Amino acid sequence: MNQKAKKVCVITGRSSGMGFSTAKRMGKKGYFLVLAAHTPSKLDKALTELTNCGIEAATCPCDISDWASVQNLAKFAASLGTVTTVLHIAGMSPHMGEAEKIMAGNAMGTIYMHEAFYPILGENGVLIDTSSISAYLTPQFIMPQKAFKLAQTDKDAFFKKMIARVNLMPKKSRAGVAYAISKYFVIQYVKMEAARFGEKGVRVLSITPGNFETPMGALEAEEASTYLKFNAIKRLGHPDEIAALYDAVSDPEMGYLTGTDIICDGGCIASGAGAFSR
């Protein structure tokens, strides 16, 4: 096969849980996979498992909070074939660092993914970001929505304003607030970017997972148990269930779906869960 004829699917995120389940599905559909994550050893393990399943894949260590690292990922993916699909699943939970690190990983990382892959993705391509139900569970009045437009014009000013809003909160809650704000931003950023990507015939949207049985989900088990009682489906989600959604939504036959967020949370938000639903 001509190298450029290969359809490349880039997947960011831990090489386990949602990311790995999604990789298996996309690989079985014939995509050449590029797995990107911060930890090379975990990438190697995932690559071995995928290869054993007969799936073509490569890995690229990437720090999504670093612009040069994301640029390198895009360049590497483009060298392997035609990049048609980018599934940006990577993210930082409130348990993985201080507020600035979380904001850099979730908000700036999303911006960098858009900027790096916008020139690469061609007609009928798709970029899917990942949010969190925290975006819906957090009071909207704390969201610095007027600052969001700076993401497209002045990234430094954008980041400063986002952190300034977080720093208005008590220190012990800042990591959680940074997470919620950054994930709310992801949803709004997709709406902001839809027209720009649409001019190229590329779709951009976001998926909001609820509580799933994943390594990251285990870090948030206590919080998850608080809201599980609101679910219409009284259990945690399985990784392959969210992987099936990434698979379906990224299919070119879904060509009219863009600029929106899709919630997959077992009915938690629909059942009335909110910031003060404890």
C-alpha positions in Angstrom: 0.0 0.0 0.0 1.2 3.5 -0.8 2.2 5.2 2.4 0.0 8.2 1.8 -2.9 5.9 1.1 -2.9 4.8 4.7 -5.6 6.3 6.8 -4.1 7.5 10.0 -6.0 7.8 13.3 -4.2 9.7 16.1 -5.3 8.8 19.7 -4.0 10.8 22.7 -4.4 9.6 26.2 -3.4 6.9 28.6 -2.6 3.7 26.7 -5.2 1.9 28.8 -8.9 2.4 29.6 -10.9 4.5 27.2 -7.9 5.2 24.9 -6.8 1.6 24.5 -10.4 0.3 24.0 -10.9 3.0 21.3 -7.6 2.1 19.7 -8.6 -1.5 19.3 -11.9 -0.5 17.7 -10.3 1.9 15.3 -7.4 -0.5 14.5 -9.9 -3.2 13.6 -11.5 -0.8 11.1 -8.3 -0.6 9.2 -6.8 2.6 10.5 -3.1 2.9 11.0 -2.9 4.1 14.6 -0.6 6.6 16.2 -0.8 6.4 20.0 0.4 9.4 21.9 0.9 9.6 25.7 3.3 11.1 28.2 4.7 7.7 29.4 6.7 5.7 26.8 6.7 2.5 28.8 2.8 2.4 28.8 2.8 3.2 25.1 5.1 0.2 24.4 2.8 -2.1 26.3 -0.2 -0.9 24.4 1.7 -1.2 21.1 2.6 -4.8 21.8 -1.0 -5.8 22.6 -2.3 -4.1 19.5 0.3 -5.6 17.3 -0.5 -9.1 18.7 -4.1 -8.4 17.5 -2.9 -7.8 14.0 -3.3 -4.0 14.2 -0.9 -1.6 12.6 0.3 1.1 15.0 3.1 3.4 16.0 3.7 5.4 19.1 4.8 8.9 19.8 5.6 10.2 23.3 3.8 13.5 23.7 3.2 16.1 26.4 0.0 17.8 25.2 0.7 20.8 27.4 3.8 21.6 25.4 3.3 23.2 21.9 6.5 21.8 20.5 5.7 18.3 21.6 2.2 18.5 20.0 3.7 19.9 16.8 6.1 16.9 16.7 3.2 14.5 17.1 1.3 16.1 14.2 4.4 16.0 12.0 5.1 12.3 12.9 1.5 11.3 12.2 1.5 13.1 8.8 4.7 11.3 7.8 2.9 7.9 8.2 0.0 8.5 5.9 -3.1 10.7 5.5 -4.4 11.8 8.9 -8.2 11.6 8.8 -9.1 11.2 12.4 -7.8 12.7 15.7 -9.3 11.4 18.9 -8.0 13.7 21.7 -8.8 11.7 24.8 -5.8 12.7 27.0 -6.5 14.9 30.0 -5.5 15.7 33.6 -7.7 14.8 36.5 -7.8 17.0 39.7 -5.7 14.3 41.4 -2.8 14.6 38.9 -1.4 18.0 39.8 -1.8 21.6 40.8 -4.3 23.9 39.1 -1.8 25.4 36.6 -0.7 21.9 35.4 -4.3 20.8 35.0 -5.3 23.9 33.1 -2.2 23.6 30.9 -3.0 19.9 30.1 -6.7 20.2 29.5 -7.3 23.7 28.1 -4.0 24.6 26.4 -3.5 21.0 25.3 -6.8 21.1 23.5 -5.9 24.4 21.8 -2.5 23.0 20.7 -4.1 19.9 19.3 -6.5 22.0 17.2 -3.7 24.3 16.0 -1.3 21.4 15.1 -3.8 19.3 13.3 -5.9 22.0 11.6 -3.4 22.2 8.6 -3.1 18.4 8.4 -6.7 17.2 8.5 -8.4 17.2 5.1 -11.9 17.0 3.8 -14.1 14.5 5.6 -11.6 14.5 8.5 -12.7 14.8 12.1 -11.2 15.9 15.4 -12.9 14.8 18.6 -12.1 16.4 22.0 -12.9 15.0 25.4 -14.7 16.9 28.2 -16.1 15.7 31.5 -19.4 15.8 33.3 -17.7 18.2 35.8 -18.3 20.8 33.1 -22.1 20.3 33.7 -22.0 19.7 37.4 -20.1 23.0 38.2 -22.0 26.3 38.7 -21.9 28.2 35.4 -21.3 31.6 37.1 -17.7 30.6 37.9 -16.9 30.0 34.2 -14.8 32.9 32.7 -16.6 32.7 29.4 -15.6 36.1 28.2 -12.0 34.9 28.3 -12.6 31.9 26.1 -12.4 33.9 22.8 -8.8 34.7 23.7 -8.0 31.1 23.0 -8.1 32.0 19.2 -6.2 35.3 19.4 -3.9 35.5 22.5 -3.1 32.2 24.1 -1.0 33.8 26.9 -3.7 36.2 27.9 -6.2 33.4 27.8 -4.2 31.2 30.1 -3.6 34.1 32.6 -7.3 34.9 32.8 -8.2 31.2 33.3 -5.7 30.9 36.2 -6.8 34.2 37.6 -10.3 32.9 37.9 -9.2 29.7 39.5 -7.1 31.7 42.0 -10.2 33.4 43.3 -11.2 30.1 44.9 -9.9 28.6 48.2 -6.6 27.0 47.6 -7.8 23.5 48.5 -10.4 23.6 45.8 -8.3 25.1 43.0 -7.3 21.8 41.3 -10.9 20.7 41.1 -12.1 24.2 39.8 -9.3 24.2 37.2 -10.4 20.8 36.0 -14.1 21.9 35.8 -13.3 25.2 34.0 -10.9 23.6 31.6 -13.4 20.9 30.7 -16.2 23.4 30.2 -13.9 25.4 28.0 -13.4 22.2 25.8 -17.1 22.1 25.1 -17.3 25.8 24.2 -14.1 25.7 22.2 -15.5 23.1 19.9 -18.5 25.4 19.2 -16.1 28.3 18.5 -13.9 26.2 16.1 -16.7 24.4 14.2 -16.9 27.1 11.4 -13.1 27.3 11.0 -12.8 23.6 10.6 -15.9 23.4 8.5 -14.4 25.6 5.8 -12.0 22.7 5.2 -14.8 20.1 5.3 -13.5 18.9 8.7 -15.8 18.2 11.6 -14.9 19.0 15.2 -16.9 18.0 18.3 -16.5 16.8 21.9 -17.6 13.8 23.9 -18.3 14.1 27.6 -17.9 10.8 29.5 -19.4 10.2 32.8 -17.9 7.8 35.4 -16.1 4.8 33.8 -14.1 1.8 35.0 -10.7 3.2 34.0 -7.4 3.9 35.7 -8.3 7.6 35.8 -11.8 6.8 36.9 -10.3 4.9 39.9 -8.6 8.2 41.0 -12.0 9.8 41.1 -13.9 6.9 42.7 -15.1 8.8 45.7 -16.5 11.7 43.6 -18.1 9.2 41.2 -19.9 7.4 44.0 -21.5 10.7 45.0 -23.2 11.1 41.7 -23.8 7.4 40.7 -27.2 7.5 42.6 -28.4 10.0 40.0 -27.7 7.7 37.1 -30.5 6.3 35.1 -28.2 3.3 34.6 -27.0 2.4 38.1 -23.4 1.4 37.4 -20.1 2.7 36.1 -19.6 2.7 32.3 -17.3 0.1 30.6 -14.4 1.4 28.5 -15.7 -0.3 25.4 -19.0 1.5 25.7 -17.3 4.9 25.3 -14.9 3.5 22.7 -18.0 2.5 20.7 -19.1 6.2 20.8 -15.8 7.5 19.6 -15.9 4.9 16.8 -19.4 5.8 15.7 -19.1 9.6 15.9 -15.8 9.6 14.0 -17.2 7.6 11.1 -17.3 9.7 7.9 -21.0 8.6 7.5 -21.7 11.0 10.4 -20.6 13.8 8.2 -23.3 16.3 9.3 -22.4 16.1 13.0 -20.2 18.9 14.2 -19.8 21.8 16.7 -21.5 19.9 19.5 -21.0 17.9 22.7 -22.3 14.4 23.2 -22.8 13.2 26.8 -22.3 9.6 27.6 -22.9 9.3 31.4 -25.5 6.7 32.1 -28.1 9.5 32.4 -26.5 11.3 35.3 -27.0 14.8 34.0 -30.4 14.0 32.4 -31.6 12.8 35.8 -31.0 16.2 37.4 -27.5 15.9 39.0 -25.9 19.3 39.6 -23.4 21.1 41.6 -25.4 21.0 44.8 -26.8 17.5 44.3 -25.1 15.6 47.0 
